[in-house]
Amino acid sequence: MIAQFIDLGWQAWLVAATLIGLLGVLLATRLPMDLAFLGAVSLLLIAGVISPREAFGGLANEGVLTVAVLFVVVAGVQDTGGIRWIVHNLLGRPASLLRAQVRLTLPVTVASALINNTPVVAMMTPAVTEWARQLKLPESRLFLPLSYAAILGGTCTLLGTSTNLVVNGLFVDRYDQAFGIFTLAPVGIPVAITGLLTLWLGSRWLLPQRSSAVRELEDVREYTIEMLVEPDGPLVGRSIEAAGLRHLPGCFVIEIGRGDQVLPAVSPQERLLAGDRLVFVGAVDSIVDLRKIRGLVPATDQVFKLEDERSRRELFEAVVGESSPVVGRSIRSGGFRKRYQAVVIAVARSGRRLTGKVGDIILRPGDTLLLEAGRSFSQAQSQSRDFLLTRRIAGSDLPRHERAGIAGIILLGMIAVAGFGLLSILKAAILAAGLMLITRCASLSSARASIDWPLLLTIAAAFGLGEALANTGLASAAAGELAAVAGDNPLAGLLVVYATTAGLSAVMTNNAAAVLMFPLAMAFAGQGGLEPASLALAVMFGASASFATPMSYQTNLMVMGAGGYRFVDYLRAGLPLTIVTGAVAVPGIWYWGKYLGLASGLWPVVFGEQGVALLRVNIYLSHIVAVMFEHPLVHDLAPDRWENRQKIHAGVTGR
């Protein structure tokens, strides 16, 4: 065994040393992951182990490009208020962290079984960020469950993850037979349930308790702001609680002005009327959230007199300087709007709340003003002595609520077109992103800002490392030696294939691990009664057991920054999850693999009523997909396979 590794040459040893060094850097330091990966790939490139095309070819990989384009699609959904809708209607307000995890992971698992799991995570990431902030939940205990639930859901159907499609394609090339879309379900569903239960019950020990850096640096300065209920808005007639105004993070209603009345100590059941003036007290981030609620506008009429459209305005903080001409004058008498093309919507003074109408407040040096202005305000005042400091508040763009329906249609259309196989996920995402820009659901600036370049570079560099493992023969040698351990025991063979594939996917991309392991796994066919289909399923599920490292699956990388995770966090949560799901997957594959009907891609004819019922279900589902959806995975079957399917259908159903 050792001699075989020595014969691989110095290139293989350099790759092994580079990977060990990379893991050590990720474990022991806080060096950004993209820099660590790019450094490792650059070293192998300089040493001549891989070519420039192999080192950076991941940037042209369809999966990487899909992730990049999906950021733009998500920006369109976010800019039109769709993320807030998801938070308010889908995720809700669970009473505990456990219920929050259940509320998050169940729909993500189901959705990831029906469409590719990458866009699911891309769409949910900003929603979970806002949700966690509103409920003051630790992001570190939500984002890993989000990624893991998407991975678990992807194991339930052939369409859930690209790895399943890759292995199915390899299987078709070798045996001219294909898996059905729901062939994985008898194994995938128990695996998903087991994985979710492990996450829910063990989250206290498996997941870190860590506040994000953003939350630790939140500004505690409070403002008092008046908001007006629009007469024709959706909040009229709804209670404070139903309108989502009761549990805003760091913000609360202190009174309602209704005509000549003032309603203090507002009840959650108080119904809102057209023209109500709501007085809120809260931090600046809470004010940002208030402006994004459809049906609420700042009570000052000055905001309607600015030249820029409201959708093109943002919030700014500005500290009044001693030489400012507005010092000692009220905001209204000082002509603030005309002078600066900005409207003061709230004032903070030495940490104290200022009451009364904003326009009547007399400004002093050092007052902090919360302003609504055009995007060029900060640049225009950068050299002015009127303000000691100006700061743009990130994320304060107003949602384009009037385009929310268009964004929703584009998003659902993308999912439908990709799910039914009319276009690839990349092409569907490109089309959707283009439509988001054309219809102005997303602006060019927000589209550019939405792309997470460090994430894309990390994923692309991981492909380069996978190429190095394959080119030097290191991956094949390690997998072959491990496979020899199994002998003729079928369960041991499946376990070795599963474990080896899972191990490879931990240090390279899961697609690369599946491609490397597939020919080795097929060498087991016939040993101890193992069917090729069983071995292919072991590769699929092993490659999808991508829990233990961030680079093993792109959704793990996508949530790393949002959850504030370190490399060791993935090991802590992912290793137990890999073991638990493997303990369910391997026996399940062995049992169901013995009966898989390969020629038709359907459930097996298992003797007894239960087996016949399972076959009927899969036949009906496959016919629906084949006839109504015209899915290419089904029609890739040769004509004689299709005739076999019809004969089985006639025999089981009696038609």
N, C-alpha and C positions, 0 to 999 in steps of 0.2 A: 504493500500500500504506500509506504513512504517513498519507495523507489519510483512509483508512478508519478508522485507529485514532484520529485526531483527532476524527472525527465521533462516536465512541462517547460522548464527554462526559467531564466531570470525574470522575464516579463511577468509570469504568473506570480512569482514571489513578490515582485514590486507591487502588483495589484493587491495582493493579500495584505502587505504591509500598509499600503495606502488606505485600505478599508479599515484596518484596525486603528490606524492613526486618526481617521475621520471619526470613527465611533468614540475614540478617546477624547477628541476635541469637543465633540457634541456633549459628551457626558460631563467633562471636567471644566469647561469654560462657557462663557456666554457669548461667544463669537456668533454673529448672525449666521443662520443656516445656509443662506444663499452664498455667502463668502466662503464658508467651509467646503461646500460642495464644488463651487467653481475652482477653489484652490486645489482640491483633489483631482478634478478632471484636468486642470491645466498641467499639473505635475505629470500625469500619464501622457498627456499630449506632447509635452516637451521631451519626455523620455522615448517617444516614438512607439508607445504601446498601442495607441489609437490615433487615427487620422483626424484632421480638423472636422471632416464631415461626420465622423463617428462621435467626436467629442461634443459637438454642438448641433448635431442633427435633430436632437430632441426639440429644438425650437421650431422645427417644421413638422413635428409629430402631430397627428390629427387630434390626439387627446389634449395636448398642451394648447393648441390653437383653439380647441373647443372651450376650454376653461377661460382663455383670454376673452373670447367673444361673449361668453356668458356673463362676464362682468358688465359688459355694456347693456345686455338685456336686463340684468338685475337693476342697473342704474335707471333704466326707463321705468321699471316698476316702482322703484323707491322714489323717484322724482315726481311721480303722480299720486303718491300717497298709498300705494299698494301695500307697502311693508307695514304701515300702521293698521291697515285693514286685517292683515294676517295676524298681527299681534292681538288686536281687539276681538276678532271673531273666531280665529282658529285656536290660538294658544290660550286665550282667556286669562283668568286670574286664579290659578290654583292656590290652595291654602297652605301647601307645604312644598318643600323641595322635591320630595318623592313624587308627589302628584304632578309637579311641573315636569319632571323627567318623563313620567308616563305620558303626559299630555303632549310632549314634544316628540318622543321617540315612536309612538304608535303610528301617527299619520306619516312620519318620515319613512318608516319601514314599509308601509303599504305602498306609498308613492314610489319608492325605490324599486319595488318589485315590478311595477308597471312601466316605468320609464328609467332611463339611465340615471344612476344615483348621483353623478357629478352635478348636473343642473339642479337637482333637489337641494343639495348642500349649498350650492352657490346662491340659490334664492332664499334659503332659510337663514343664512349667516347674518345678514343685517337685521332681519326680523328678531332673531334670538338676542342679538346685542341690545336692541332697544327694549325688548321684553325683560331681559335680565336687569337692565338699569331701572326700569319702571318698578319692578317688584323687589329690587335690591337683593337679587339672587346671585350667588357666585358664578361667574362665567365659566370658571374652571370645572364646574360640575355639570355643565350643560353642553359645552361644545364637543367634548370627546364622545358623550352619548349620542350627539347629533351625527358625528362621522361614523361611529360604530353601528348605529341603527341603519344608516344608509347602506353600509357594507353588508349587514345582515339581510336587509331587504333585497339587495341585489342578488343574493344566492337563491332566491325563491323561484325565479324564472330565467329563461335564456336571455331575455332582454334587459335584465337588471343591471348587468355590468358588461363592459367591453371584453373582459377576460373570458366570460362564458361564450361570447360570440367568436373570439379568437380560437378557443379550443374546439368549438363546434366546427369551425371552418377547417381546422387541421384534421378532425375526425372524418369530415366529408371527403377531404382529399385522399385520405388513406383507405377508407372503407366504402365510399360512395353511399353513405347512409347518414342521416341527420337526427339530432335530438328534436323532440317536440318542444314547443315554447314552455309548456308546463311540466316537462319531464323531471325537472329538478325539485319540484314542489314537495313530494313526499319526504325528501331529505331536508330541503331548504327551510320549510316551515318549522319543523321541530328544532332545527339549528337556530333559527331566528328567535323562536320563543325562549329557548334555553339561554341564548345570549342576552336577550332583553331582561329576563329574570335575574341573571347574574349582575347586570348593570344596576338594576333597580335595588336589589337587596344588598349588594356589596359596594354601592357607591361611596359609603362612608369610609371604607378602607382602600378602595381601588383608586378613587379620584382625589386629586389634590384640592385643598382648601386654600385658594389664593385669590387675592383681589388683583384686578388688572391695574397696570400702571396708570391708565387713564383715570380710573376711579380714584386712585390715591391722590391724584393731582387736581381733583375737581375743585372749582372755585366755590367758596362758601359765602361769598358776598350775596346779600339778598336785595331784591327789588320789590317795590309795590307797583303793580300794573293793572290798569283797567282794560277789560275786553268787552266788546259789545256783541250780543247775540243778533246775528243777521235776521231780519224779518222773514226772508224767503229761504233761510238755511235749514239744514236737516235737524238742528238741535231744538227747534221750537216744539214745545209740547213734551219733551223728554225730561226725565228727572236728572238731577246732578249725577247720580250713580250710573244711570243708563247711558248718559252722554260721555262717560269715561272721564269725568272731571273730579271724581272723589279720591282716587288713589294715584294721582300724578306724583312722580318721585320728586321730593324736595319742594313741593308746591301745594298750596291749599287755598280754598276760597274763604275769605274772611267776611265778606258781606256781598249782598246784591242790592243794587240801586234800581228801583222799579218806579218810574215816575217820580213822585215826591216822597216815596217811602224808601226806607233803608231797612233791609232784612239782615240783622246780624245773626251769628251762630247758625249758619245755613244747614238745614237738614239734608241728608243724602236723597230724600224723597221729594225735595222741593222741585217742582216742575218749572222749566224755563219758558219765559214768554218772549215774544219778539221785542227787541229793544232793551232787554235787561242789560244792566251794566254790572259785570262781575269783577270784583276786586280780588286779585290774587296776590299772594306773597310767596316769593320763591327765588331760587338761585337762577343764574343766567341760563343754564341748560334747560331748566324747566320753562323759562320764557320761550326758548326756541321751540319746545314741544307745543306750547300753547298756540303759537302762530301757525302751526301746521294742522291744527284741528279744524276741520271743515265746519263752517258756520260761526266761527269766532273771528273778529277783527279788532285791532286796537281801537279803543274808544275815542281817541283823538281824531278829529276830522282832518288833521293835517296830513295824514298818510295818503289821503286821496288826492292831495294837491301836488304831490311830487310828479316829476316828468316821467321817470322810468316806470315801466309796468311792474306790478307787484311781484310777478314771477321772476323779475330780473334784479330784485333787491335782496339785500342780506342784512344781518344784524352786525353792529359794531359796538365796541366799548371805547369810550374816549374820556380821558382825564382832563378836566378844564385847567388851563394854565393861568398864571397870575396876570399876564398881559392880554388875556382874551377880552375882546370888546363886549362880551356878554356877561362878564362878572359884575355882580351888583344889580343886575336887571333880571326881570322875569323872563322865562323862555318865550312867552308870547310877545312881550313888548320889545325884546331884543331882536325880533325878526330872525329867529334861529333858522327856520326852514329856508327862507329866501337867501340868507347869507351863506349857508353851507349845503343847500340841497339835501338836507337830512332832517328827520323828524325825531325828537326826543320822545321815547315812549315810557321811560322810567329813569329815576335818579337814585343813586346810592351815595350816602354821605357818612364817611368814617364808620362804616358798618351799621349805621342806623337806618331804619326805614323812614321814608318821608311820606307823609300822608297829604291828602288834598289833591286838587287837580294839577296835573303835570304842568300845564301852561302857566299856572300861577306861582310855581316854585322860583324863588330868587336864587340864582346860581352863585356859588362861591368857588374860590380856587381849591382844587383838589377833589371837587365833586366828580363822581364817575357817572357818565351818561350812557344809557343804553339807547342806541340810535338805529333807526331803519333808514337805509340809504342805498343808492346805486352801488354797483360793485367797484366803481372807481374811487369811492370816497377815501379809502385808506391811502391810496397812492396820491390823491389830490392834496391831502393834509399832511403828507410825510415831512414836508419842509416848513410847515406852519408852526408858529409859536403859540397859536391859540389853544393848542392841545399838547399836553406833555407827552401823551401816549395815545396811540390809536391801535386797536386790535380787531381784526375780523374774527367773528365767532364761527368756527367750523360747523358745517351742517345746518346753517340757518336759512338756506334757500327755501322758499315757499313751494310746497307741492303744487303741481298743475292738476288740481282736482278735476277740472273739466276734461282732461284727457285720460282719466283713470280707466274709463271703459275701453278706450282704444288700446291702452297698454295691456289690459286684461285679455282682450281678444287676440292681440299679437302673441302673448305668452301662451295662451291655450292653443292657438294655432301652431306654434312651434312644437309644443308637446305632442299634438295630434299628428302632425306631419312626420315627426321623427318616430313616434311610437308605432305608426302604421307602416313605416318603412318606405314612405314616398320619397323622402330625402334622408341623407345621413344626418346624424346629430350636428356635425359641424356645419353642413350646408343650411340646415334648418335654423341654427343659431345665427349664422351670418345674415340670413334673410330677415330674421326677427330683429337683430341689432340694427340693420339698415332701416327697417320700418320704424323702429323706435326713434331714430334720428330724423327721418323724413317727416314723421308726424309730430315732431317736437315733443315727444314724451320724454326724451332725454336730450340735453344740450351737449354740444361738442365738448365743453369744458368739463361737465360732470362725467361724460363718457371717458375722456382721457384720465381724469382723476380716479375713476373707479377701478382701473386695471392695476392689479397687484403684481408689479414687476419682480420683486424678490421671490414671490411664490413661483412665478413662471420660470425664472432662472433656476430655482432649486429643482423643480420637476424635470426641466430639460437636462440639467447636469446629472440627475439620477439615471436618465437614459444613457448618458455617456459612460457612467460606471458600469451599467449593465452590459454595454458593448465590450468593455474591457474584460469583464468576467467571461463573456462568451468567446471572445477572440483568443484569449490565452489558454482556453480549455480548463480553466480553474473550476468553473461551475460544473462542467460535465464530469470532471474527475471526482469532485466531491460528491455529486449526486450518484454517480455510478458506484462508488465505494459504499455509500450508505444503503443503496438499493440491494447490494449483495448480502447485507445482513439479514434480509427477510427470509431467504430460503424459499421453501415450497409452501409455507403457511399463508393462506389467502388473506386472513385478517392482518397478519404481520406485513404482508406485501402492501396492502392498502394503507396501513398505518405509516410505513416507510415512505410511500409515494406522497401521502398527505403531509407528513412532517417535513420531508425534504423540500417539497414545493413551498410550504409555509416558511421554512427557514430561508430559502432563496428569496422569497418575496420580501423578507424583512430587510435585506441588504440591497435589493434592486427592485425595479418596478414589478408589479404582479404580472403584467403581460409578458415581460421578458422571462420571468420565472416559469410561467406556463409554457411558453414556447420551448424553453430549454428542457423542461421535464417531460413534455409530451412523448417524444420518441423513446426516452428511457422508460417511461411508464408502460408504453405499448410492448416493450420487451418482456414484460411480466405476463402478457396475455397467454392464457392456457396453463400457467403454473398454478397448481392447487385449485383449478376450476375457476380462475379469475377471468371475467369477460372483459373485452376491450372497453365496453361502455362503463363498467365499474371503475376501471382505471382512469378513463377520461373524466368521470365525475370526481374522482379523488384529486386530480389535477385542478379541476375547477374550484372545488371547495378549499383545497390547500392554498391556491393562489389568492382566494378571497379571504383567507384567514390573516388579513393584513392589519393586525391590531398592534403589534409590538414595537413598531418604529414609525416615525413620521414619514419617512421616504418610501415606505412600503405601499402606500396608496395615496393618490392625490387629494382625496378628501381629508386625510389626516394632516397633510400639509396646509390645506385651506383653512383649517380651524386652529392651527398652532398659534398664530399671532393673536387671533380674536380671544382665545382662551388663556393666553399668557403661559403656554405650556413649555416645559423643558423636555429634553430627550428622555430623561429618566421617568417622566410621567407616563410616557407611552409604554415603557417596559413594565412599570408597576401595574397598569391597568390592562395592557394588551396580552402579556404572557398568560395570566390566569384565564382570560377570555379565550385565547387560542386553545388552551388545554381543554377547557370545558366544552367548547363548541366542537373540537375534534373528537372528544369522547362520545358525542352524539352523532357526528357526521360519519365517522368511519364504520361503525356497525350498521348505520342506516344505508350507506352506500353498498356494503356487502350484502345486506338483505335484499334491497330493491334491485341491485345490479343483476342478481340471478334471474330476474323475471322481465327485464326490460325488453320490449319488442323493438329491436333495432331497425328492422326493415321499414316499419311504419312510423317510428318515432313516437309511439303511443305507450300507454301503460301496458304492462304485461297482462296476459290472461292468467290471473292467479286463481286457482281452483276455489270455488265457493262463491257465494253471493257477494261477499265483500269485494273480491277481485273483479267480478263482472261489473259491479257498480262503479269501481274506479276506472275501468276501461271505458264504460259508457261516458263518464264525465269527461275524460280526456278526448274521446272521439268527438263529442259535441263541441268542446272548446276548440279543438284543432280545426273542425269544419267551419266554425264561425270565423276563425282567423283566416283560414284559407279562402273561403268564398267571399266574405264581406270585406276583409281588410286587404286581401291579396298580398300577404306578407311574403317577401322574397325568401325568408328562411324556410318557409313551408314549401314553396314552389321550387326550391332548389332540388327537391327529391326527384329522382328519375321517374319516368312514366310507369315503369313496372312497380316501383314502390307505391305509387299512388293507387294502382290497381289493387295491390295487396291491402292497402288501407280500406278501400271500398269493400273488399271481400270480408275483412274482419268486421267492419261496421255492419254489413248485412247479416253475418253470422251471430253477432252478439245481440243486435236489436230485433232480429227476426224479420227484417224487411228485405 
